[in-house]
Amino acid sequence: MSKELRFLIVDDFSTMRRIVRNLLKESGYADADEAEDGVIALQKLRNSTFDFVVSDINMPNMNGFQLLGEIKKDDKLKHLPVLMVTAEARKEDIVMAAQQGAAGYIVKPFTKATLEDKVNNILTKVGLK
């Protein structure tokens, strides 16, 4: 069963990380770690093994787009699907996320069903499900 996938949740708000973690858990994905910005996320990604990244866009130190760029230019990480999460549904952000290789994009606030559908679709697309 593909439910043993390991997720990294990146958001500068601990409440949002906890919400995403709980929604993933309810969807059957219990293995998740957290990072409060892109710098910490990148360290964790390089020092451990993850299968999926859920990242906020607006964060201090290194934002979600910068993190996505770093992931995509790293040979050991570029295969990772990255789901971008943001409070703003700006068309240019959605386009930039897609151009930079994000696997998907969701706007806060979102429901468990929205997150679950997005994650499952991405996992199917990348062959992890």
Secondary structure, 3 states (H helix, E strand, C coil): CHHHCCEEEECCCHHHHHHHHHHHHHCCCCCEEEECCHHHHHHHHHHCCCCEEEEECCCCCCCHHHHHHHHHCCCCCCCCCEEEEECCCCHHHHHHHHHCCCCEEEECCCCHHHHHHHHHHHHHHCCCC
